[in-house]
Amino acid sequence: MAKLPTDAAYLVNAYADPVIVRIIGRATYLNCAPLSDFFRRLIAQGKRSFVIDFHECTAMDSTFLGLLAGAGMEIHKLTPPGTFVLTRLGARNLELVRNLGIHRIMTVDAGDFQLNFDGPKEQLQESAKTDIENARMILTAHENLVAVDRANEAKFQDVILFLKGQIGNG
């Protein structure tokens, strides 16, 4: 299996209920596109319940968190609404989730979630994207963070303006 940039891996069990995603390494704009595609595909297939295991996640950036927020907002729009549980977050990752307001749209597990990762697993693979597609993905992620919490607008306004300019010129 090919490794994603920065040696990150997303292990998934799409057949479990809830769907389980285990993040290993640094979850960043360099490697989160396959996870975004995975969420979009499974939500379209009717999956409504996801658990994200952060035990081996060493770091995450705003693009990753924005894509996660976007998936969370999508399943909240469904009838009946779906659920996202973030579990085994370390102190720094929990701080990031709370600072960006993501805890308002997802359940942050206090450590008692019973995680069973038995069954078929696969590692998500990197997919080729153009520079414009990557810029759109990063822009959407940051717009999702603003939609979750308006206070994020001040944090990411420069990034959003830059990416809109980049996409407009591309």
N, C-alpha and C positions, 0 to 999 in steps of 0.2 A: 504494500500500500504506500502511495506517495504521501509524504508529510506535507502539511500545510506550512506556509511561511512562519517563521519564528517558533517552529516546533510545537505549535498548538494542535490539539486534536479535539474533535467533537465526536464522542461516541454516543450512539443513539439506539434506543429500542423503540421503534415505531409501532410495534405490535402490543406493547404493554398498555394497560389502562390504569393510570395515566401514562402517556408517552414520557419516556425518561431520556434526558439529555445529560451527559456527563462532560464537563469542560475540563480539559487537561492543558495546563500552560497558560499563555497570555492570550486573552480574547481581545482582538484588536481589529481595526479597519483593514488590516492586511489579510485577515483570514476569516472574517465573519460572514462573507457573502454566502457560502454554502449553508450555513445555519439559517440565514434569512430565507433562502430558497426552500429549505426543509420545512420551516414553519408555514410558509405560504402554501406549499403543496399539501401538508397534512391538514391544515385548516380547511382548505378547499375540499378535501376528502371527508370532512365532517368530524375530525378529531377536535375535542373541546377541552381536554384536560392534559396539562403538561407539568412535569416536575423537572427543574433544572438543578443539577447537583454541582455545586461550586467547590467541593472539598479540595480538588486538585487545581483549581483555577488560581494562578499566581498573580494575575493582574487583568484589568479590563479597561478599555477606553470608552469615550463618549459615543463613538460610532456603534460599538457593540451594544452598549446600553440602550441607545436609541432604537436599534433594530429589535431588541428585546421588548422595549416599550411599545413599538409598533405592533408586534405580534400580540402583546397583551391587550392593547386597545381593540384589535380586530376581534379577538374572542369575546370581549365584553359586549360587542355589538350583536352577537349571535343570539338566537332565541332557541333554547335557553342559553344564557351566557355561559361561557367556558371559564376555566380556572387556570391560573399559572401559580405554581408554588416554587419559590426560590429557597433552596435548602443548603445547609452546611456552608454558609457564607462566612469567610474569615472577617476579622474586624475591619480591615481596610475596604474590602469589597462591600460589606454592609454599610459602611460610611458613605461610599459612592452611591449606592442604591438610595439611601435616605436623602442625601444632599440633592439628588436630582428629582426626588418625588416619586420614584418608581414604586416605592412601597405602598403608595396609595392605590395602585391599580393591580398589584400582585400580592399574594400572600408571602410574607417572609417567615419561614419556618424557624421556630425557636430551638430546633434540634431534636424534636420528637417524631419527625416524619419517618415512617418505616420505608426505607428505600430498598426495593428488590430489583436488582439489575440482571436477574437471571433471564434466560431466553435469548432469542436472536439479537445480535448487536451488529452494527455496522459503523464504520468511521466515515464521516462525510468527507468528500473529496473536493479539492479546489476546482472551480470552474473558471474558464477563461472569460474575462470581461474586458471591454475596452476602457480607456481612460474616462470617457464620458459616462459610461455605465457605472463605473466606480464612483465618479463624482456625484451622480444622481443618487446612488445608494447612500453615500455619506451625507448628502444634503437631506434626504428623506429621514435618515436616522436623527439628525439634529432638529429637524422640524418636529419629529415625534416627541423629542424631549421638551420642546417648547409647548406642545399640545398637552403634555402631562402636567407641566407646571410653568405658568407664565414667568416665574422668576428666572427660569432658564434662558429666557430671551436675551437678557443682558449678558449672560455667560457665553452665548454662542452666536450673537448677532454678527460678529466679524467673520466667523467661519461660514455662516449662511450666506452673507453677502458675497464673500469670495467665491464660494461654490456656484452661486447663481451666475456670477460673472463668467466663471470658467465654463459652465454649461452653455451659457448664451454665446460664447465665442467658439464653442466646439461644434 
